[in-house]
Amino acid sequence: MSATRSADQVHAALSAQIVAGTLRPGDPLAETALAAQFGLSRTPVREALQRLAGEGLVERGPRRAFVVRDMTTDALRHLFEALAELEALCASLSALRMTPTDHALLAGILDRDDLPGADYAQANIRFHGALRQGAGNEVLADLLADLDRRSLPWRNAQFQKRAARIATSRAEHRAILAAITARDADGAADRMRAHMGASLGVILEMLAARPYSAG
């Protein structure tokens, strides 16, 4: 297995455990112990921990060792407030700037998402990515890329932990597409805010259901 794939394996496992609450705030993440646990060298483990730090899931603790970060409900709300407003702006600009060809491509993403066996978390990323391209604003895309790194572990987890969320998210995507196709910039922005708010609601429910309570 390549070093990159090994790092992906460690990253996915630790991310899932942190979001689920199996790993708790303050728990140490020692490179040597993790390397032994996964049967890997320290290099891919270090890479995975650095990625988790970029996502805000871990931080440097005493002696510069990584520990699980305490992600509070307030911190998640603040993250999603910023994300919702930027995503709403992206949807608004897409309504004004996307062409009929762009509309067809966006609809195609949603149609493929409805196929049996589709990976909805990846389909969700493709949909939002297409909107960013359609918005035609590189500064906005860069800002959203940073927020993606910090929010995607939580956004992806909602589909794994709450299967019913997939159906509601699909309906919300269709409503956003309808507003964009109608060139209703305000409607697209409002529907995107509602979409992100619904995601936050599910994520906060997940947070409250963990083995301990977030502050």
BELKAKA-V727391 format. One record per pair of residues at least 6 apart in sequence whose C-alpha atoms are under 8 Angstrom apart, sorted by the first residue. I is the first residue (numbers start at 1). J is the second residue. D is the distance in Angstrom with one decimal. If there is no record, write none. Layout:
BEGIN
i=I j=J d=D
i=I j=J d=D
END
This chain:
BEGIN
i=3 j=43 d=7.6
i=3 j=44 d=5.6
i=4 j=44 d=6.9
i=6 j=40 d=7.6
i=6 j=44 d=5.9
i=6 j=45 d=7.9
i=7 j=44 d=4.4
i=7 j=45 d=6.0
i=7 j=47 d=6.1
i=7 j=48 d=5.1
i=8 j=48 d=6.8
i=10 j=38 d=7.4
i=10 j=44 d=7.7
i=10 j=45 d=6.5
i=10 j=48 d=6.1
i=11 j=45 d=8.0
i=11 j=48 d=4.8
i=11 j=49 d=7.1
i=11 j=51 d=7.4
i=11 j=52 d=7.0
i=14 j=23 d=8.0
i=15 j=52 d=7.2
i=15 j=57 d=7.5
i=15 j=153 d=6.9
i=16 j=153 d=7.9
i=16 j=157 d=7.7
i=17 j=23 d=5.5
i=18 j=24 d=6.7
i=18 j=57 d=7.2
i=18 j=68 d=7.3
i=19 j=153 d=7.4
i=19 j=154 d=6.8
i=19 j=157 d=7.5
i=19 j=207 d=7.9
i=20 j=206 d=7.9
i=20 j=207 d=7.8
i=20 j=210 d=6.3
i=21 j=210 d=5.4
i=21 j=211 d=6.3
i=21 j=212 d=7.5
i=22 j=211 d=7.6
i=23 j=68 d=7.1
i=24 j=68 d=6.4
i=24 j=70 d=7.8
i=25 j=67 d=7.3
i=25 j=68 d=4.7
i=25 j=69 d=5.2
i=25 j=70 d=4.6
i=25 j=71 d=7.8
i=26 j=67 d=5.2
i=26 j=68 d=5.0
i=26 j=69 d=6.3
i=26 j=70 d=7.1
i=27 j=67 d=5.4
i=27 j=68 d=5.4
i=28 j=65 d=7.4
i=28 j=66 d=6.2
i=28 j=67 d=4.4
i=28 j=68 d=6.6
i=29 j=65 d=7.2
i=29 j=66 d=5.4
i=29 j=67 d=5.4
i=29 j=68 d=7.3
i=30 j=65 d=6.7
i=30 j=66 d=6.8
i=31 j=42 d=5.9
i=31 j=45 d=6.2
i=31 j=46 d=6.5
i=32 j=42 d=6.4
i=34 j=42 d=8.0
i=34 j=45 d=6.9
i=35 j=41 d=5.5
i=35 j=42 d=5.4
i=35 j=45 d=6.2
i=49 j=58 d=7.4
i=49 j=66 d=7.4
i=52 j=58 d=5.8
i=53 j=59 d=5.7
i=54 j=149 d=6.8
i=54 j=150 d=7.1
i=55 j=149 d=4.9
i=55 j=150 d=4.0
i=55 j=151 d=7.3
i=55 j=153 d=7.9
i=56 j=69 d=7.1
i=56 j=150 d=5.7
i=57 j=68 d=6.3
i=57 j=69 d=5.4
i=57 j=70 d=7.9
i=57 j=71 d=7.4
i=57 j=150 d=7.9
i=58 j=66 d=6.3
i=58 j=67 d=5.5
i=58 j=68 d=4.4
i=58 j=69 d=4.5
i=59 j=66 d=5.4
i=59 j=67 d=5.6
i=59 j=68 d=6.4
i=59 j=69 d=5.7
i=60 j=66 d=4.5
i=60 j=67 d=6.1
i=61 j=67 d=5.7
i=70 j=214 d=7.7
i=71 j=214 d=7.1
i=72 j=214 d=5.1
i=72 j=215 d=5.1
i=73 j=204 d=6.8
i=73 j=207 d=7.7
i=73 j=214 d=6.2
i=73 j=215 d=6.2
i=74 j=215 d=7.6
i=76 j=200 d=7.9
i=77 j=200 d=7.3
i=79 j=147 d=7.5
i=79 j=151 d=7.4
i=80 j=151 d=7.7
i=80 j=196 d=7.2
i=80 j=197 d=7.7
i=80 j=200 d=6.7
i=83 j=144 d=7.2
i=83 j=147 d=6.5
i=83 j=196 d=7.8
i=84 j=192 d=7.1
i=84 j=193 d=5.3
i=84 j=196 d=5.6
i=84 j=197 d=7.4
i=85 j=193 d=6.8
i=86 j=140 d=7.3
i=86 j=144 d=7.0
i=87 j=144 d=7.6
i=87 j=189 d=7.7
i=87 j=192 d=6.6
i=87 j=193 d=7.5
i=88 j=188 d=7.2
i=88 j=189 d=4.2
i=88 j=190 d=6.9
i=88 j=191 d=7.9
i=88 j=192 d=5.3
i=88 j=193 d=5.8
i=89 j=189 d=6.3
i=90 j=131 d=6.5
i=90 j=132 d=6.0
i=90 j=135 d=5.5
i=90 j=140 d=7.5
i=90 j=189 d=7.8
i=91 j=131 d=6.4
i=91 j=132 d=7.9
i=91 j=135 d=7.1
i=91 j=176 d=7.7
i=91 j=180 d=7.2
i=91 j=185 d=7.2
i=91 j=188 d=5.5
i=91 j=189 d=5.5
i=91 j=192 d=6.8
i=92 j=135 d=7.8
i=92 j=180 d=7.6
i=92 j=184 d=7.7
i=92 j=185 d=4.2
i=92 j=186 d=6.3
i=92 j=187 d=7.9
i=92 j=188 d=5.6
i=92 j=189 d=5.2
i=93 j=134 d=7.6
i=93 j=135 d=4.8
i=93 j=136 d=7.7
i=93 j=185 d=6.8
i=94 j=131 d=6.1
i=94 j=132 d=7.6
i=94 j=134 d=5.0
i=94 j=135 d=4.3
i=94 j=136 d=7.7
i=94 j=180 d=6.6
i=94 j=185 d=7.8
i=95 j=135 d=7.9
i=95 j=179 d=7.1
i=95 j=180 d=4.1
i=95 j=181 d=6.7
i=95 j=182 d=7.5
i=95 j=183 d=4.6
i=95 j=184 d=6.1
i=95 j=185 d=5.1
i=95 j=188 d=6.9
i=96 j=180 d=7.7
i=96 j=183 d=5.8
i=96 j=184 d=7.8
i=96 j=185 d=6.4
i=97 j=134 d=6.6
i=97 j=135 d=6.4
i=97 j=136 d=7.5
i=98 j=134 d=5.4
i=98 j=135 d=7.2
i=98 j=180 d=7.9
i=100 j=181 d=7.7
i=102 j=134 d=7.2
i=103 j=177 d=7.7
i=103 j=180 d=7.9
i=103 j=181 d=6.3
i=106 j=127 d=6.8
i=106 j=130 d=6.7
i=106 j=131 d=8.0
i=106 j=177 d=7.5
i=107 j=177 d=7.4
i=109 j=123 d=7.1
i=109 j=126 d=7.2
i=109 j=127 d=6.5
i=110 j=123 d=7.6
i=110 j=127 d=7.4
i=110 j=170 d=7.7
i=110 j=173 d=7.7
i=110 j=174 d=7.6
i=112 j=118 d=7.4
i=113 j=119 d=7.4
i=113 j=120 d=6.4
i=113 j=123 d=5.8
i=120 j=159 d=7.4
i=120 j=166 d=7.1
i=121 j=156 d=5.4
i=121 j=159 d=6.8
i=132 j=140 d=7.8
i=132 j=141 d=5.9
i=133 j=141 d=7.8
i=154 j=203 d=6.6
i=155 j=199 d=6.9
i=155 j=203 d=7.4
i=158 j=165 d=7.0
i=158 j=199 d=7.4
i=158 j=202 d=6.6
i=158 j=203 d=6.1
i=158 j=206 d=7.7
i=159 j=165 d=6.0
i=159 j=166 d=5.9
i=161 j=206 d=7.8
i=162 j=202 d=7.8
i=165 j=202 d=7.8
i=169 j=195 d=7.2
i=172 j=191 d=7.3
i=172 j=192 d=7.9
i=172 j=195 d=6.0
i=173 j=195 d=7.9
i=175 j=191 d=6.9
i=176 j=187 d=7.9
i=176 j=188 d=5.3
i=176 j=191 d=5.8
i=176 j=192 d=6.5
i=177 j=188 d=7.7
i=179 j=185 d=7.1
i=179 j=187 d=5.8
i=179 j=188 d=5.0
i=180 j=188 d=5.8
i=207 j=213 d=7.3
i=207 j=214 d=6.8
i=208 j=214 d=6.9
END
